[in-house]
């Protein structure tokens, strides 16, 4: 079953077209990379799927339904910037998530926070940016969602922590879920990707199985991306 289906999906901001009539189907049980230059439409697509934006034309469906209050319960969204109240600590944030989301798994969150030695009593405003990014990802991945939308999940994290974070993503979703990762750090994430989508000027340049793309091009996904989008 497809977790996300787009048909003729467009989004315009005034005269600017961010997405232009894209058709896309994401199947369950897949980790998918969403890559493209700045302004290619990645964040717009993610916000449409999370119901933060509405289409100008076409449709987007999550597990067979157009975005609504019902689909919000199926989607776990990690934006590309800090969104947590900076006066709260991890204990308070877990309480908040438990109140907002019935699928929030407190034990899963506690385990990941403990593995990263994050102080549960420290307010967000006293944490480094990298630690805040880790906390946000942990909270996002501690839900039992059907679609995880991760916008630049490792951009602010030190290289030593990236492997742990990618393993966290892999080990905290099930076969009925889909993970869509928007990123510029392709070389860091491509080892976990089942599929990759290249967005170019609001249109899908390609959507391919990662292993097949590497085999056909003789290049890594990062190398092929640099070739396609060379300035």
C-alpha positions as CSV (number, residue, x, y, z in Angstrom):
1,X,0.0,0.0,0.0
2,X,1.2,3.5,-0.7
3,X,1.8,5.7,2.3
4,X,1.8,8.9,0.2
5,X,0.3,9.6,-3.3
6,X,0.6,12.8,-5.2
7,X,-1.3,13.3,-8.5
8,X,-0.8,16.5,-10.5
9,X,0.4,18.2,-7.3
10,X,1.3,21.9,-7.7
11,X,2.0,24.7,-5.2
12,X,2.4,28.3,-6.2
13,X,3.4,31.3,-4.1
14,X,2.0,34.2,-6.1
15,X,3.7,33.9,-9.5
16,X,6.4,31.6,-8.2
17,X,5.8,27.9,-8.8
18,X,7.4,25.8,-6.0
19,X,6.0,22.4,-7.3
20,X,4.8,21.8,-10.8
21,X,2.3,19.0,-11.4
22,X,4.3,16.2,-9.7
23,X,3.1,12.6,-9.6
24,X,4.7,10.5,-6.9
25,X,3.9,7.3,-5.0
26,X,5.8,6.3,-1.8
27,X,5.3,2.7,-0.6
28,X,5.3,1.6,3.0
29,X,8.4,0.0,4.5
30,X,10.9,2.3,2.7
31,X,13.5,4.9,3.6
32,X,13.5,7.5,0.9
33,X,15.9,10.4,0.3
34,X,14.5,13.7,-1.1
35,X,17.3,15.7,-2.6
36,X,17.7,18.8,-4.7
37,X,19.2,22.3,-4.7
38,X,17.8,25.1,-2.5
39,X,14.5,26.2,-3.9
40,X,13.7,22.9,-5.7
41,X,10.5,22.3,-3.7
42,X,11.7,19.8,-1.0
43,X,10.3,21.7,2.1
44,X,7.2,22.6,0.2
45,X,6.4,19.0,-0.5
46,X,7.0,18.0,3.1
47,X,4.8,20.8,4.4
48,X,2.0,19.8,2.0
49,X,2.2,16.2,3.3
50,X,2.1,17.5,6.9
51,X,-0.9,19.7,6.2
52,X,1.0,23.0,6.9
53,X,0.2,24.0,3.3
54,X,-2.6,23.3,0.9
55,X,-2.1,22.5,-2.8
56,X,-2.7,25.1,-5.5
57,X,-3.7,22.2,-7.9
58,X,-3.8,18.4,-7.8
59,X,-4.0,16.1,-4.8
60,X,-1.9,14.6,-2.1
61,X,-3.1,11.7,-0.1
62,X,-1.7,10.1,3.1
63,X,-2.7,6.4,3.5
64,X,-5.5,7.0,1.0
65,X,-6.9,10.2,2.6
66,X,-6.4,13.8,1.8
67,X,-4.5,15.7,4.6
68,X,-6.9,16.3,7.5
69,X,-7.1,15.9,11.2
70,X,-7.2,12.1,10.6
71,X,-3.9,12.1,8.6
72,X,-2.2,14.4,11.1
73,X,-2.3,11.5,13.5
74,X,-0.5,9.3,10.9
75,X,2.4,11.8,10.2
76,X,5.4,12.6,12.4
77,X,7.1,15.7,11.1
78,X,10.5,17.1,11.9
79,X,11.0,20.6,10.6
80,X,14.4,22.0,9.5
81,X,14.6,24.5,12.5
82,X,14.1,24.4,16.2
83,X,10.5,24.2,17.3
84,X,10.6,23.2,20.9
85,X,9.7,25.6,23.7
86,X,13.1,26.6,25.0
87,X,12.1,26.8,28.6
88,X,11.1,23.1,28.7
89,X,13.3,20.1,29.5
90,X,13.1,16.6,28.2
91,X,10.9,15.3,31.0
92,X,8.4,18.1,30.3
93,X,8.7,17.6,26.5
94,X,7.9,13.9,26.8
95,X,4.9,14.7,28.9
96,X,3.7,17.2,26.3
97,X,4.2,14.7,23.4
98,X,2.4,12.1,25.4
99,X,-0.6,14.5,25.8
100,X,-0.6,15.5,22.1
101,X,0.1,12.1,20.5
102,X,-1.5,8.9,21.6
103,X,1.1,6.9,19.6
104,X,4.1,8.5,21.5
105,X,6.3,5.8,23.0
106,X,7.9,7.3,26.2
107,X,10.1,4.2,26.8
108,X,11.5,4.4,23.3
109,X,12.3,8.1,23.8
110,X,13.9,7.5,27.2
111,X,16.2,4.8,25.8
112,X,17.5,7.0,23.0
113,X,18.0,10.0,25.3
114,X,19.9,7.8,27.7
115,X,22.1,6.4,24.9
116,X,23.1,9.9,24.0
117,X,23.6,10.9,27.7
118,X,21.2,13.8,27.4
119,X,20.3,15.4,30.7
120,X,16.5,15.0,31.1
121,X,16.4,18.1,33.4
122,X,18.3,20.5,31.3
123,X,16.2,23.2,29.6
124,X,16.3,23.4,25.8
125,X,17.8,26.9,25.9
126,X,20.9,25.6,27.8
127,X,21.6,22.9,25.2
128,X,23.9,23.1,22.2
129,X,22.2,23.3,18.8
130,X,23.4,19.8,18.0
131,X,21.8,18.4,21.2
132,X,18.6,20.2,20.5
133,X,18.5,18.6,17.0
134,X,19.0,15.2,18.6
135,X,16.2,15.8,21.1
136,X,13.8,16.9,18.3
137,X,14.7,13.8,16.2
138,X,14.2,11.5,19.2
139,X,10.8,12.9,19.9
140,X,9.8,12.7,16.3
141,X,11.0,9.0,15.9
142,X,9.4,8.0,19.2
143,X,5.9,8.1,17.7
144,X,4.4,5.0,16.0
145,X,3.5,6.9,12.8
146,X,2.9,5.7,9.3
147,X,4.8,8.5,7.6
148,X,7.9,10.2,9.1
149,X,8.8,13.5,7.4
150,X,12.4,14.5,8.3
151,X,13.6,17.9,6.9
152,X,17.4,18.1,7.3
153,X,17.6,15.8,10.4
154,X,21.4,15.7,10.6
155,X,22.4,19.2,9.3
156,X,23.3,20.6,12.8
157,X,24.7,17.4,14.2
158,X,28.4,16.6,14.5
159,X,29.7,13.8,12.2
160,X,30.4,11.5,15.2
161,X,26.7,11.5,16.1
162,X,25.3,11.0,12.5
163,X,25.8,7.2,12.4
164,X,23.9,6.9,15.7
165,X,21.1,9.2,14.4
166,X,20.8,7.2,11.2
167,X,20.7,4.0,13.1
168,X,18.0,5.6,15.3
169,X,15.9,6.3,12.1
170,X,16.4,2.8,10.8
171,X,15.5,1.0,14.0
172,X,12.5,3.1,15.0
173,X,10.0,2.5,12.3
174,X,8.2,-0.6,11.2
175,X,7.3,-2.2,7.9
176,X,4.1,-0.3,7.6
177,X,5.8,3.1,7.8
178,X,7.7,5.2,5.4
179,X,10.5,7.6,6.2
180,X,11.1,10.6,3.8
181,X,14.4,12.4,4.5
182,X,15.1,15.7,2.9
183,X,18.8,16.4,3.0
184,X,21.8,18.1,1.4
185,X,24.2,15.7,3.2
186,X,23.7,12.9,0.7
187,X,26.9,11.1,1.3
188,X,26.1,10.8,5.0
189,X,22.6,9.2,4.5
190,X,22.8,7.3,1.2
191,X,23.8,4.1,2.9
192,X,20.4,3.8,4.6
193,X,18.2,4.9,1.6
194,X,16.1,2.4,-0.2
195,X,15.0,5.0,-2.8
196,X,16.0,8.5,-3.8
197,X,14.0,11.3,-5.4
198,X,15.7,14.2,-7.2
199,X,13.7,17.4,-7.3
200,X,14.7,20.0,-9.8
201,X,13.0,23.3,-10.2
202,X,9.8,22.0,-8.7
203,X,9.6,18.9,-10.8
204,X,10.7,15.3,-10.2
205,X,13.9,14.7,-12.2
206,X,14.0,11.0,-11.1
207,X,12.6,8.6,-8.5
208,X,14.7,5.4,-8.4
209,X,15.7,2.4,-6.3
210,X,19.1,3.4,-4.7
211,X,20.9,0.2,-5.6
212,X,19.7,0.2,-9.2
213,X,20.7,3.8,-9.7
214,X,24.2,3.1,-8.4
215,X,24.5,0.1,-10.6
216,X,23.3,1.8,-13.7
217,X,25.3,5.0,-13.3
218,X,28.4,3.4,-11.8
219,X,28.4,6.3,-9.3
220,X,27.3,6.9,-5.7
221,X,24.1,8.8,-5.3
222,X,26.1,11.8,-4.1
223,X,28.4,11.7,-7.2
224,X,25.4,11.4,-9.5
225,X,23.6,14.2,-7.8
226,X,26.7,16.5,-8.2
227,X,26.8,15.6,-11.9
228,X,23.1,16.3,-12.5
229,X,23.1,19.6,-10.6
230,X,26.5,20.8,-11.5
231,X,26.5,24.6,-11.7
